Amino acid sequence: MAEKTVRHEINLFNRKSLSLSGVKKVESFDSEEFLLETEMGYLLVKGENLHLRNLSVEAGEVAIEGKIKELGYLDQYEPGVKVKGFFGKLFK
């Protein structure tokens, strides 16, 4: 059986505008932090005055605006291995 090709891209413009593809779900967000479940694991975006500019659930695309200070993955991605949810890991 052929393995499904996943696509996950991050484009950051002048630390003010962030575009992402391969987003499965927006777990939580506020003006300082976004937690996104992506095809490659959970991604944490931190900054100031963050707001959701665009969300397309069908296409898996998200656009965030504000002052981007930090991007980081919370878990390691392993192809073919189903990642446990963030809250599933938190409440073991």
PDB file with one MODEL, atoms N, CA, C and O in Angstrom:
MODEL        1
ATOM      1  N   MET A   1       0.842  -1.185   0.000  1.00  0.00           N
ATOM      2  CA  MET A   1       0.000   0.000   0.000  1.00  0.00           C
ATOM      3  C   MET A   1       0.887   1.247   0.000  1.00  0.00           C
ATOM      4  O   MET A   1       1.867   1.312   0.741  1.00  0.00           O
ATOM      5  N   ALA A   2       0.548   2.221  -0.818  1.00  0.00           N
ATOM      6  CA  ALA A   2       1.341   3.442  -0.918  1.00  0.00           C
ATOM      7  C   ALA A   2       1.116   4.318   0.305  1.00  0.00           C
ATOM      8  O   ALA A   2      -0.007   4.464   0.787  1.00  0.00           O
ATOM      9  N   GLU A   3       2.207   4.900   0.798  1.00  0.00           N
ATOM     10  CA  GLU A   3       2.123   5.786   1.957  1.00  0.00           C
ATOM     11  C   GLU A   3       1.593   7.144   1.513  1.00  0.00           C
ATOM     12  O   GLU A   3       1.999   7.673   0.478  1.00  0.00           O
ATOM     13  N   LYS A   4       0.693   7.697   2.299  1.00  0.00           N
ATOM     14  CA  LYS A   4       0.107   8.995   2.008  1.00  0.00           C
ATOM     15  C   LYS A   4       1.179  10.083   2.152  1.00  0.00           C
ATOM     16  O   LYS A   4       1.881  10.141   3.162  1.00  0.00           O
ATOM     17  N   THR A   5       1.295  10.934   1.144  1.00  0.00           N
ATOM     18  CA  THR A   5       2.245  12.037   1.188  1.00  0.00           C
ATOM     19  C   THR A   5       1.613  13.187   1.958  1.00  0.00           C
ATOM     20  O   THR A   5       0.509  13.631   1.642  1.00  0.00           O
ATOM     21  N   VAL A   6       2.325  13.658   2.967  1.00  0.00           N
ATOM     22  CA  VAL A   6       1.829  14.777   3.752  1.00  0.00           C
ATOM     23  C   VAL A   6       2.588  16.035   3.361  1.00  0.00           C
ATOM     24  O   VAL A   6       3.744  15.985   2.941  1.00  0.00           O
ATOM     25  N   ARG A   7       1.915  17.147   3.509  1.00  0.00           N
ATOM     26  CA  ARG A   7       2.524  18.421   3.148  1.00  0.00           C
ATOM     27  C   ARG A   7       2.343  19.383   4.316  1.00  0.00           C
ATOM     28  O   ARG A   7       1.237  19.574   4.823  1.00  0.00           O
ATOM     29  N   HIS A   8       3.433  19.972   4.720  1.00  0.00           N
ATOM     30  CA  HIS A   8       3.402  20.940   5.808  1.00  0.00           C
ATOM     31  C   HIS A   8       4.417  22.023   5.489  1.00  0.00           C
ATOM     32  O   HIS A   8       5.617  21.762   5.415  1.00  0.00           O
ATOM     33  N   GLU A   9       3.926  23.241   5.302  1.00  0.00           N
ATOM     34  CA  GLU A   9       4.806  24.360   4.963  1.00  0.00           C
ATOM     35  C   GLU A   9       4.574  25.512   5.927  1.00  0.00           C
ATOM     36  O   GLU A   9       3.459  25.736   6.399  1.00  0.00           O
ATOM     37  N   ILE A  10       5.650  26.236   6.208  1.00  0.00           N
ATOM     38  CA  ILE A  10       5.592  27.418   7.054  1.00  0.00           C
ATOM     39  C   ILE A  10       6.249  28.569   6.291  1.00  0.00           C
ATOM     40  O   ILE A  10       7.387  28.453   5.834  1.00  0.00           O
ATOM     41  N   ASN A  11       5.522  29.677   6.160  1.00  0.00           N
ATOM     42  CA  ASN A  11       6.052  30.881   5.520  1.00  0.00           C
ATOM     43  C   ASN A  11       5.897  32.032   6.498  1.00  0.00           C
ATOM     44  O   ASN A  11       4.789  32.362   6.920  1.00  0.00           O
ATOM     45  N   LEU A  12       7.025  32.641   6.853  1.00  0.00           N
ATOM     46  CA  LEU A  12       7.035  33.763   7.788  1.00  0.00           C
ATOM     47  C   LEU A  12       7.520  35.000   7.046  1.00  0.00           C
ATOM     48  O   LEU A  12       8.592  34.985   6.440  1.00  0.00           O
ATOM     49  N   PHE A  13       6.725  36.077   7.094  1.00  0.00           N
ATOM     50  CA  PHE A  13       7.049  37.305   6.389  1.00  0.00           C
ATOM     51  C   PHE A  13       7.313  38.420   7.396  1.00  0.00           C
ATOM     52  O   PHE A  13       6.398  38.885   8.075  1.00  0.00           O
ATOM     53  N   ASN A  14       8.581  38.847   7.486  1.00  0.00           N
ATOM     54  CA  ASN A  14       8.980  39.975   8.345  1.00  0.00           C
ATOM     55  C   ASN A  14       8.518  39.825   9.792  1.00  0.00           C
ATOM     56  O   ASN A  14       8.280  40.823  10.473  1.00  0.00           O
ATOM     57  N   ARG A  15       8.392  38.605  10.257  1.00  0.00           N
ATOM     58  CA  ARG A  15       7.952  38.295  11.625  1.00  0.00           C
ATOM     59  C   ARG A  15       6.598  38.911  11.967  1.00  0.00           C
ATOM     60  O   ARG A  15       6.266  39.067  13.142  1.00  0.00           O
ATOM     61  N   LYS A  16       5.814  39.264  10.942  1.00  0.00           N
ATOM     62  CA  LYS A  16       4.508  39.876  11.161  1.00  0.00           C
ATOM     63  C   LYS A  16       3.361  39.057  10.605  1.00  0.00           C
ATOM     64  O   LYS A  16       2.223  39.207  11.051  1.00  0.00           O
ATOM     65  N   SER A  17       3.637  38.197   9.645  1.00  0.00           N
ATOM     66  CA  SER A  17       2.597  37.418   8.999  1.00  0.00           C
ATOM     67  C   SER A  17       3.104  35.987   8.807  1.00  0.00           C
ATOM     68  O   SER A  17       4.181  35.765   8.254  1.00  0.00           O
ATOM     69  N   LEU A  18       2.315  35.029   9.271  1.00  0.00           N
ATOM     70  CA  LEU A  18       2.688  33.618   9.220  1.00  0.00           C
ATOM     71  C   LEU A  18       1.610  32.848   8.476  1.00  0.00           C
ATOM     72  O   LEU A  18       0.430  32.937   8.818  1.00  0.00           O
ATOM     73  N   SER A  19       2.012  32.089   7.456  1.00  0.00           N
ATOM     74  CA  SER A  19       1.090  31.239   6.707  1.00  0.00           C
ATOM     75  C   SER A  19       1.539  29.800   6.870  1.00  0.00           C
ATOM     76  O   SER A  19       2.723  29.489   6.741  1.00  0.00           O
ATOM     77  N   LEU A  20       0.578  28.920   7.155  1.00  0.00           N
ATOM     78  CA  LEU A  20       0.882  27.509   7.373  1.00  0.00           C
ATOM     79  C   LEU A  20      -0.037  26.635   6.534  1.00  0.00           C
ATOM     80  O   LEU A  20      -1.208  26.957   6.335  1.00  0.00           O
ATOM     81  N   SER A  21       0.510  25.523   6.044  1.00  0.00           N
ATOM     82  CA  SER A  21      -0.320  24.496   5.424  1.00  0.00           C
ATOM     83  C   SER A  21      -0.069  23.196   6.181  1.00  0.00           C
ATOM     84  O   SER A  21       0.903  23.076   6.926  1.00  0.00           O
ATOM     85  N   GLY A  22      -0.947  22.238   5.983  1.00  0.00           N
ATOM     86  CA  GLY A  22      -0.818  20.959   6.681  1.00  0.00           C
ATOM     87  C   GLY A  22      -1.314  21.029   8.121  1.00  0.00           C
ATOM     88  O   GLY A  22      -0.892  20.244   8.969  1.00  0.00           O
ATOM     89  N   VAL A  23      -2.210  21.969   8.390  1.00  0.00           N
ATOM     90  CA  VAL A  23      -2.772  22.117   9.735  1.00  0.00           C
ATOM     91  C   VAL A  23      -4.024  21.250   9.837  1.00  0.00           C
ATOM     92  O   VAL A  23      -4.948  21.378   9.033  1.00  0.00           O
ATOM     93  N   LYS A  24      -4.043  20.369  10.831  1.00  0.00           N
ATOM     94  CA  LYS A  24      -5.196  19.501  11.057  1.00  0.00           C
ATOM     95  C   LYS A  24      -6.240  20.164  11.948  1.00  0.00           C
ATOM     96  O   LYS A  24      -7.443  20.037  11.721  1.00  0.00           O
ATOM     97  N   LYS A  25      -5.752  20.879  12.976  1.00  0.00           N
ATOM     98  CA  LYS A  25      -6.679  21.444  13.947  1.00  0.00           C
ATOM     99  C   LYS A  25      -6.009  22.582  14.710  1.00  0.00           C
ATOM    100  O   LYS A  25      -4.810  22.543  14.983  1.00  0.00           O
ATOM    101  N   VAL A  26      -6.801  23.593  15.048  1.00  0.00           N
ATOM    102  CA  VAL A  26      -6.346  24.652  15.942  1.00  0.00           C
ATOM    103  C   VAL A  26      -6.819  24.250  17.335  1.00  0.00           C
ATOM    104  O   VAL A  26      -8.009  24.324  17.639  1.00  0.00           O
ATOM    105  N   GLU A  27      -5.874  23.822  18.182  1.00  0.00           N
ATOM    106  CA  GLU A  27      -6.217  23.351  19.537  1.00  0.00           C
ATOM    107  C   GLU A  27      -6.655  24.502  20.430  1.00  0.00           C
ATOM    108  O   GLU A  27      -7.680  24.417  21.105  1.00  0.00           O
ATOM    109  N   SER A  28      -5.869  25.588  20.431  1.00  0.00           N
ATOM    110  CA  SER A  28      -6.205  26.749  21.253  1.00  0.00           C
ATOM    111  C   SER A  28      -5.451  27.956  20.720  1.00  0.00           C
ATOM    112  O   SER A  28      -4.442  27.827  20.026  1.00  0.00           O
ATOM    113  N   PHE A  29      -5.968  29.141  21.066  1.00  0.00           N
ATOM    114  CA  PHE A  29      -5.265  30.362  20.683  1.00  0.00           C
ATOM    115  C   PHE A  29      -5.748  31.536  21.517  1.00  0.00           C
ATOM    116  O   PHE A  29      -6.881  31.572  21.996  1.00  0.00           O
ATOM    117  N   ASP A  30      -4.847  32.493  21.672  1.00  0.00           N
ATOM    118  CA  ASP A  30      -5.171  33.784  22.256  1.00  0.00           C
ATOM    119  C   ASP A  30      -4.205  34.801  21.646  1.00  0.00           C
ATOM    120  O   ASP A  30      -3.519  34.486  20.673  1.00  0.00           O
ATOM    121  N   SER A  31      -4.141  35.994  22.190  1.00  0.00           N
ATOM    122  CA  SER A  31      -3.325  37.052  21.573  1.00  0.00           C
ATOM    123  C   SER A  31      -1.818  36.841  21.731  1.00  0.00           C
ATOM    124  O   SER A  31      -1.026  37.555  21.117  1.00  0.00           O
ATOM    125  N   GLU A  32      -1.414  35.849  22.562  1.00  0.00           N
ATOM    126  CA  GLU A  32       0.010  35.604  22.771  1.00  0.00           C
ATOM    127  C   GLU A  32       0.476  34.218  22.346  1.00  0.00           C
ATOM    128  O   GLU A  32       1.680  33.967  22.298  1.00  0.00           O
ATOM    129  N   GLU A  33      -0.459  33.305  22.034  1.00  0.00           N
ATOM    130  CA  GLU A  33      -0.049  31.923  21.768  1.00  0.00           C
ATOM    131  C   GLU A  33      -1.091  31.174  20.943  1.00  0.00           C
ATOM    132  O   GLU A  33      -2.293  31.279  21.186  1.00  0.00           O
ATOM    133  N   PHE A  34      -0.602  30.412  19.959  1.00  0.00           N
ATOM    134  CA  PHE A  34      -1.436  29.516  19.170  1.00  0.00           C
ATOM    135  C   PHE A  34      -0.872  28.107  19.312  1.00  0.00           C
ATOM    136  O   PHE A  34       0.342  27.920  19.233  1.00  0.00           O
ATOM    137  N   LEU A  35      -1.724  27.126  19.519  1.00  0.00           N
ATOM    138  CA  LEU A  35      -1.324  25.727  19.526  1.00  0.00           C
ATOM    139  C   LEU A  35      -2.044  25.043  18.383  1.00  0.00           C
ATOM    140  O   LEU A  35      -3.271  24.952  18.368  1.00  0.00           O
ATOM    141  N   LEU A  36      -1.253  24.557  17.409  1.00  0.00           N
ATOM    142  CA  LEU A  36      -1.803  23.965  16.193  1.00  0.00           C
ATOM    143  C   LEU A  36      -1.366  22.514  16.066  1.00  0.00           C
ATOM    144  O   LEU A  36      -0.202  22.188  16.301  1.00  0.00           O
ATOM    145  N   GLU A  37      -2.303  21.640  15.693  1.00  0.00           N
ATOM    146  CA  GLU A  37      -1.932  20.271  15.350  1.00  0.00           C
ATOM    147  C   GLU A  37      -1.688  20.236  13.853  1.00  0.00           C
ATOM    148  O   GLU A  37      -2.588  20.530  13.066  1.00  0.00           O
ATOM    149  N   THR A  38      -0.464  19.876  13.454  1.00  0.00           N
ATOM    150  CA  THR A  38      -0.096  19.849  12.041  1.00  0.00           C
ATOM    151  C   THR A  38       0.202  18.411  11.615  1.00  0.00           C
ATOM    152  O   THR A  38       0.210  17.495  12.437  1.00  0.00           O
ATOM    153  N   GLU A  39       0.444  18.236  10.337  1.00  0.00           N
ATOM    154  CA  GLU A  39       0.811  16.930   9.791  1.00  0.00           C
ATOM    155  C   GLU A  39       2.131  16.425  10.360  1.00  0.00           C
ATOM    156  O   GLU A  39       2.407  15.227  10.307  1.00  0.00           O
ATOM    157  N   MET A  40       2.953  17.325  10.906  1.00  0.00           N
ATOM    158  CA  MET A  40       4.268  16.976  11.420  1.00  0.00           C
ATOM    159  C   MET A  40       4.373  17.079  12.939  1.00  0.00           C
ATOM    160  O   MET A  40       5.477  17.046  13.484  1.00  0.00           O
ATOM    161  N   GLY A  41       3.245  17.204  13.625  1.00  0.00           N
ATOM    162  CA  GLY A  41       3.239  17.303  15.079  1.00  0.00           C
ATOM    163  C   GLY A  41       2.630  18.610  15.544  1.00  0.00           C
ATOM    164  O   GLY A  41       2.185  19.427  14.738  1.00  0.00           O
ATOM    165  N   TYR A  42       2.615  18.795  16.849  1.00  0.00           N
ATOM    166  CA  TYR A  42       2.047  20.011  17.432  1.00  0.00           C
ATOM    167  C   TYR A  42       3.034  21.160  17.327  1.00  0.00           C
ATOM    168  O   TYR A  42       4.210  21.025  17.663  1.00  0.00           O
ATOM    169  N   LEU A  43       2.527  22.304  16.849  1.00  0.00           N
ATOM    170  CA  LEU A  43       3.337  23.492  16.655  1.00  0.00           C
ATOM    171  C   LEU A  43       2.819  24.593  17.570  1.00  0.00           C
ATOM    172  O   LEU A  43       1.626  24.896  17.581  1.00  0.00           O
ATOM    173  N   LEU A  44       3.724  25.185  18.334  1.00  0.00           N
ATOM    174  CA  LEU A  44       3.390  26.285  19.224  1.00  0.00           C
ATOM    175  C   LEU A  44       3.939  27.576  18.633  1.00  0.00           C
ATOM    176  O   LEU A  44       5.131  27.674  18.341  1.00  0.00           O
ATOM    177  N   VAL A  45       3.070  28.561  18.457  1.00  0.00           N
ATOM    178  CA  VAL A  45       3.447  29.871  17.931  1.00  0.00           C
ATOM    179  C   VAL A  45       3.245  30.871  19.063  1.00  0.00           C
ATOM    180  O   VAL A  45       2.153  30.969  19.623  1.00  0.00           O
ATOM    181  N   LYS A  46       4.306  31.616  19.399  1.00  0.00           N
ATOM    182  CA  LYS A  46       4.212  32.615  20.461  1.00  0.00           C
ATOM    183  C   LYS A  46       4.523  33.987  19.892  1.00  0.00           C
ATOM    184  O   LYS A  46       5.303  34.126  18.949  1.00  0.00           O
ATOM    185  N   GLY A  47       3.893  35.007  20.487  1.00  0.00           N
ATOM    186  CA  GLY A  47       4.130  36.361  20.037  1.00  0.00           C
ATOM    187  C   GLY A  47       3.287  37.360  20.798  1.00  0.00           C
ATOM    188  O   GLY A  47       2.843  37.108  21.918  1.00  0.00           O
ATOM    189  N   GLU A  48       3.078  38.502  20.161  1.00  0.00           N
ATOM    190  CA  GLU A  48       2.279  39.581  20.744  1.00  0.00           C
ATOM    191  C   GLU A  48       1.214  40.011  19.743  1.00  0.00           C
ATOM    192  O   GLU A  48       1.448  40.041  18.535  1.00  0.00           O
ATOM    193  N   ASN A  49       0.051  40.339  20.268  1.00  0.00           N
ATOM    194  CA  ASN A  49      -1.062  40.815  19.431  1.00  0.00           C
ATOM    195  C   ASN A  49      -1.366  39.861  18.270  1.00  0.00           C
ATOM    196  O   ASN A  49      -1.653  40.301  17.157  1.00  0.00           O
ATOM    197  N   LEU A  50      -1.303  38.578  18.533  1.00  0.00           N
ATOM    198  CA  LEU A  50      -1.571  37.581  17.496  1.00  0.00           C
ATOM    199  C   LEU A  50      -3.076  37.485  17.237  1.00  0.00           C
ATOM    200  O   LEU A  50      -3.885  37.532  18.164  1.00  0.00           O
ATOM    201  N   HIS A  51      -3.426  37.353  15.978  1.00  0.00           N
ATOM    202  CA  HIS A  51      -4.817  37.113  15.619  1.00  0.00           C
ATOM    203  C   HIS A  51      -4.886  36.254  14.360  1.00  0.00           C
ATOM    204  O   HIS A  51      -3.985  36.264  13.521  1.00  0.00           O
ATOM    205  N   LEU A  52      -5.964  35.527  14.263  1.00  0.00           N
ATOM    206  CA  LEU A  52      -6.206  34.629  13.143  1.00  0.00           C
ATOM    207  C   LEU A  52      -6.696  35.447  11.960  1.00  0.00           C
ATOM    208  O   LEU A  52      -7.761  36.062  12.017  1.00  0.00           O
ATOM    209  N   ARG A  53      -5.918  35.452  10.894  1.00  0.00           N
ATOM    210  CA  ARG A  53      -6.300  36.208   9.709  1.00  0.00           C
ATOM    211  C   ARG A  53      -7.132  35.359   8.769  1.00  0.00           C
ATOM    212  O   ARG A  53      -8.081  35.843   8.153  1.00  0.00           O
ATOM    213  N   ASN A  54      -6.764  34.070   8.662  1.00  0.00           N
ATOM    214  CA  ASN A  54      -7.461  33.182   7.730  1.00  0.00           C
ATOM    215  C   ASN A  54      -7.411  31.756   8.261  1.00  0.00           C
ATOM    216  O   ASN A  54      -6.387  31.321   8.788  1.00  0.00           O
ATOM    217  N   LEU A  55      -8.517  31.028   8.120  1.00  0.00           N
ATOM    218  CA  LEU A  55      -8.585  29.624   8.498  1.00  0.00           C
ATOM    219  C   LEU A  55      -9.383  28.882   7.449  1.00  0.00           C
ATOM    220  O   LEU A  55     -10.541  29.210   7.192  1.00  0.00           O
ATOM    221  N   SER A  56      -8.764  27.881   6.842  1.00  0.00           N
ATOM    222  CA  SER A  56      -9.447  27.014   5.894  1.00  0.00           C
ATOM    223  C   SER A  56      -9.247  25.581   6.362  1.00  0.00           C
ATOM    224  O   SER A  56      -8.209  24.972   6.101  1.00  0.00           O
ATOM    225  N   VAL A  57     -10.243  25.049   7.054  1.00  0.00           N
ATOM    226  CA  VAL A  57     -10.156  23.701   7.609  1.00  0.00           C
ATOM    227  C   VAL A  57     -10.039  22.668   6.496  1.00  0.00           C
ATOM    228  O   VAL A  57      -9.261  21.720   6.607  1.00  0.00           O
ATOM    229  N   GLU A  58     -10.804  22.843   5.427  1.00  0.00           N
ATOM    230  CA  GLU A  58     -10.788  21.880   4.321  1.00  0.00           C
ATOM    231  C   GLU A  58      -9.407  21.776   3.670  1.00  0.00           C
ATOM    232  O   GLU A  58      -8.948  20.680   3.346  1.00  0.00           O
ATOM    233  N   ALA A  59      -8.753  22.917   3.484  1.00  0.00           N
ATOM    234  CA  ALA A  59      -7.434  22.954   2.844  1.00  0.00           C
ATOM    235  C   ALA A  59      -6.299  22.774   3.848  1.00  0.00           C
ATOM    236  O   ALA A  59      -5.154  22.554   3.452  1.00  0.00           O
ATOM    237  N   GLY A  60      -6.602  22.864   5.143  1.00  0.00           N
ATOM    238  CA  GLY A  60      -5.563  22.738   6.166  1.00  0.00           C
ATOM    239  C   GLY A  60      -4.638  23.936   6.225  1.00  0.00           C
ATOM    240  O   GLY A  60      -3.455  23.802   6.538  1.00  0.00           O
ATOM    241  N   GLU A  61      -5.181  25.118   5.921  1.00  0.00           N
ATOM    242  CA  GLU A  61      -4.369  26.333   5.882  1.00  0.00           C
ATOM    243  C   GLU A  61      -4.780  27.304   6.971  1.00  0.00           C
ATOM    244  O   GLU A  61      -5.965  27.475   7.259  1.00  0.00           O
ATOM    245  N   VAL A  62      -3.776  27.941   7.577  1.00  0.00           N
ATOM    246  CA  VAL A  62      -3.986  28.931   8.631  1.00  0.00           C
ATOM    247  C   VAL A  62      -3.059  30.100   8.363  1.00  0.00           C
ATOM    248  O   VAL A  62      -1.913  29.917   7.951  1.00  0.00           O
ATOM    249  N   ALA A  63      -3.567  31.313   8.600  1.00  0.00           N
ATOM    250  CA  ALA A  63      -2.736  32.520   8.507  1.00  0.00           C
ATOM    251  C   ALA A  63      -2.888  33.286   9.814  1.00  0.00           C
ATOM    252  O   ALA A  63      -3.999  33.513  10.291  1.00  0.00           O
ATOM    253  N   ILE A  64      -1.757  33.677  10.382  1.00  0.00           N
ATOM    254  CA  ILE A  64      -1.719  34.387  11.660  1.00  0.00           C
ATOM    255  C   ILE A  64      -0.961  35.696  11.455  1.00  0.00           C
ATOM    256  O   ILE A  64       0.058  35.733  10.766  1.00  0.00           O
ATOM    257  N   GLU A  65      -1.470  36.769  12.061  1.00  0.00           N
ATOM    258  CA  GLU A  65      -0.783  38.054  12.005  1.00  0.00           C
ATOM    259  C   GLU A  65      -0.492  38.530  13.420  1.00  0.00           C
ATOM    260  O   GLU A  65      -1.185  38.159  14.367  1.00  0.00           O
ATOM    261  N   GLY A  66       0.526  39.343  13.551  1.00  0.00           N
ATOM    262  CA  GLY A  66       0.954  39.890  14.827  1.00  0.00           C
ATOM    263  C   GLY A  66       2.472  39.872  14.872  1.00  0.00           C
ATOM    264  O   GLY A  66       3.123  39.654  13.850  1.00  0.00           O
ATOM    265  N   LYS A  67       3.035  40.098  16.037  1.00  0.00           N
ATOM    266  CA  LYS A  67       4.492  40.051  16.188  1.00  0.00           C
ATOM    267  C   LYS A  67       4.880  38.635  16.594  1.00  0.00           C
ATOM    268  O   LYS A  67       4.667  38.232  17.738  1.00  0.00           O
ATOM    269  N   ILE A  68       5.453  37.874  15.649  1.00  0.00           N
ATOM    270  CA  ILE A  68       5.841  36.482  15.882  1.00  0.00           C
ATOM    271  C   ILE A  68       7.191  36.473  16.595  1.00  0.00           C
ATOM    272  O   ILE A  68       8.167  37.040  16.105  1.00  0.00           O
ATOM    273  N   LYS A  69       7.235  35.819  17.761  1.00  0.00           N
ATOM    274  CA  LYS A  69       8.477  35.758  18.534  1.00  0.00           C
ATOM    275  C   LYS A  69       9.096  34.366  18.553  1.00  0.00           C
ATOM    276  O   LYS A  69      10.313  34.227  18.672  1.00  0.00           O
ATOM    277  N   GLU A  70       8.252  33.327  18.436  1.00  0.00           N
ATOM    278  CA  GLU A  70       8.787  31.975  18.602  1.00  0.00           C
ATOM    279  C   GLU A  70       7.902  30.952  17.892  1.00  0.00           C
ATOM    280  O   GLU A  70       6.675  31.036  17.927  1.00  0.00           O
ATOM    281  N   LEU A  71       8.561  29.981  17.245  1.00  0.00           N
ATOM    282  CA  LEU A  71       7.897  28.826  16.648  1.00  0.00           C
ATOM    283  C   LEU A  71       8.587  27.587  17.181  1.00  0.00           C
ATOM    284  O   LEU A  71       9.817  27.530  17.201  1.00  0.00           O
ATOM    285  N   GLY A  72       7.821  26.591  17.616  1.00  0.00           N
ATOM    286  CA  GLY A  72       8.455  25.376  18.111  1.00  0.00           C
ATOM    287  C   GLY A  72       7.512  24.199  18.099  1.00  0.00           C
ATOM    288  O   GLY A  72       6.316  24.341  18.354  1.00  0.00           O
ATOM    289  N   TYR A  73       8.063  23.025  17.796  1.00  0.00           N
ATOM    290  CA  TYR A  73       7.283  21.790  17.833  1.00  0.00           C
ATOM    291  C   TYR A  73       7.361  21.184  19.224  1.00  0.00           C
ATOM    292  O   TYR A  73       8.415  21.207  19.860  1.00  0.00           O
ATOM    293  N   LEU A  74       6.237  20.639  19.699  1.00  0.00           N
ATOM    294  CA  LEU A  74       6.162  20.088  21.044  1.00  0.00           C
ATOM    295  C   LEU A  74       6.473  18.605  21.107  1.00  0.00           C
ATOM    296  O   LEU A  74       6.707  18.075  22.193  1.00  0.00           O
ATOM    297  N   ASP A  75       6.481  17.925  19.979  1.00  0.00           N
ATOM    298  CA  ASP A  75       6.785  16.500  19.965  1.00  0.00           C
ATOM    299  C   ASP A  75       7.578  16.162  18.713  1.00  0.00           C
ATOM    300  O   ASP A  75       7.664  16.963  17.782  1.00  0.00           O
ATOM    301  N   GLN A  76       8.150  14.982  18.701  1.00  0.00           N
ATOM    302  CA  GLN A  76       8.912  14.555  17.538  1.00  0.00           C
ATOM    303  C   GLN A  76       7.995  13.829  16.577  1.00  0.00           C
ATOM    304  O   GLN A  76       7.163  13.016  16.981  1.00  0.00           O
ATOM    305  N   TYR A  77       8.156  14.128  15.314  1.00  0.00           N
ATOM    306  CA  TYR A  77       7.353  13.511  14.260  1.00  0.00           C
ATOM    307  C   TYR A  77       8.051  12.268  13.752  1.00  0.00           C
ATOM    308  O   TYR A  77       9.243  12.293  13.446  1.00  0.00           O
ATOM    309  N   GLU A  78       7.300  11.177  13.663  1.00  0.00           N
ATOM    310  CA  GLU A  78       7.819   9.941  13.094  1.00  0.00           C
ATOM    311  C   GLU A  78       6.847   9.500  12.006  1.00  0.00           C
ATOM    312  O   GLU A  78       5.685   9.221  12.299  1.00  0.00           O
ATOM    313  N   PRO A  79       7.304   9.432  10.743  1.00  0.00           N
ATOM    314  CA  PRO A  79       6.417   9.047   9.647  1.00  0.00           C
ATOM    315  C   PRO A  79       5.757   7.692   9.919  1.00  0.00           C
ATOM    316  O   PRO A  79       6.412   6.743  10.348  1.00  0.00           O
ATOM    317  N   GLY A  80       4.457   7.623   9.661  1.00  0.00           N
ATOM    318  CA  GLY A  80       3.724   6.365   9.810  1.00  0.00           C
ATOM    319  C   GLY A  80       3.264   6.068  11.219  1.00  0.00           C
ATOM    320  O   GLY A  80       2.527   5.104  11.426  1.00  0.00           O
ATOM    321  N   VAL A  81       3.674   6.863  12.199  1.00  0.00           N
ATOM    322  CA  VAL A  81       3.279   6.642  13.589  1.00  0.00           C
ATOM    323  C   VAL A  81       2.235   7.687  13.957  1.00  0.00           C
ATOM    324  O   VAL A  81       2.471   8.887  13.817  1.00  0.00           O
ATOM    325  N   LYS A  82       1.089   7.229  14.425  1.00  0.00           N
ATOM    326  CA  LYS A  82       0.029   8.159  14.820  1.00  0.00           C
ATOM    327  C   LYS A  82       0.443   8.889  16.089  1.00  0.00           C
ATOM    328  O   LYS A  82       0.798   8.264  17.089  1.00  0.00           O
ATOM    329  N   VAL A  83       0.396  10.207  16.044  1.00  0.00           N
ATOM    330  CA  VAL A  83       0.796  11.038  17.182  1.00  0.00           C
ATOM    331  C   VAL A  83      -0.367  11.124  18.161  1.00  0.00           C
ATOM    332  O   VAL A  83      -1.500  11.398  17.764  1.00  0.00           O
ATOM    333  N   LYS A  84      -0.087  10.891  19.443  1.00  0.00           N
ATOM    334  CA  LYS A  84      -1.109  11.077  20.471  1.00  0.00           C
ATOM    335  C   LYS A  84      -1.450  12.548  20.550  1.00  0.00           C
ATOM    336  O   LYS A  84      -0.606  13.407  20.294  1.00  0.00           O
ATOM    337  N   GLY A  85      -2.674  12.832  20.900  1.00  0.00           N
ATOM    338  CA  GLY A  85      -3.098  14.207  21.054  1.00  0.00           C
ATOM    339  C   GLY A  85      -2.352  14.903  22.180  1.00  0.00           C
ATOM    340  O   GLY A  85      -1.842  14.259  23.096  1.00  0.00           O
ATOM    341  N   PHE A  86      -2.298  16.202  22.103  1.00  0.00           N
ATOM    342  CA  PHE A  86      -1.616  17.001  23.125  1.00  0.00           C
ATOM    343  C   PHE A  86      -2.194  16.720  24.511  1.00  0.00           C
ATOM    344  O   PHE A  86      -1.454  16.523  25.475  1.00  0.00           O
ATOM    345  N   PHE A  87      -3.510  16.705  24.597  1.00  0.00           N
ATOM    346  CA  PHE A  87      -4.152  16.497  25.892  1.00  0.00           C
ATOM    347  C   PHE A  87      -4.019  15.043  26.334  1.00  0.00           C
ATOM    348  O   PHE A  87      -4.000  14.764  27.533  1.00  0.00           O
ATOM    349  N   GLY A  88      -3.927  14.115  25.384  1.00  0.00           N
ATOM    350  CA  GLY A  88      -3.686  12.708  25.730  1.00  0.00           C
ATOM    351  C   GLY A  88      -2.338  12.516  26.378  1.00  0.00           C
ATOM    352  O   GLY A  88      -2.199  11.704  27.293  1.00  0.00           O
ATOM    353  N   LYS A  89      -1.341  13.251  25.919  1.00  0.00           N
ATOM    354  CA  LYS A  89       0.001  13.189  26.520  1.00  0.00           C
ATOM    355  C   LYS A  89       0.006  13.877  27.877  1.00  0.00           C
ATOM    356  O   LYS A  89       0.680  13.441  28.810  1.00  0.00           O
ATOM    357  N   LEU A  90      -0.748  14.947  27.967  1.00  0.00           N
ATOM    358  CA  LEU A  90      -0.779  15.727  29.193  1.00  0.00           C
ATOM    359  C   LEU A  90      -1.426  14.953  30.348  1.00  0.00           C
ATOM    360  O   LEU A  90      -0.988  15.064  31.493  1.00  0.00           O
ATOM    361  N   PHE A  91      -2.465  14.173  30.047  1.00  0.00           N
ATOM    362  CA  PHE A  91      -3.226  13.453  31.074  1.00  0.00           C
ATOM    363  C   PHE A  91      -2.989  11.949  31.028  1.00  0.00           C
ATOM    364  O   PHE A  91      -3.949  11.179  31.072  1.00  0.00           O
ATOM    365  N   LYS A  92      -1.742  11.514  30.942  1.00  0.00           N
ATOM    366  CA  LYS A  92      -1.403  10.088  30.900  1.00  0.00           C
ATOM    367  C   LYS A  92      -1.850   9.402  32.176  1.00  0.00           C
ATOM    368  O   LYS A  92      -1.653   8.197  32.331  1.00  0.00           O
TER     369      LYS A  92
ENDMDL
END
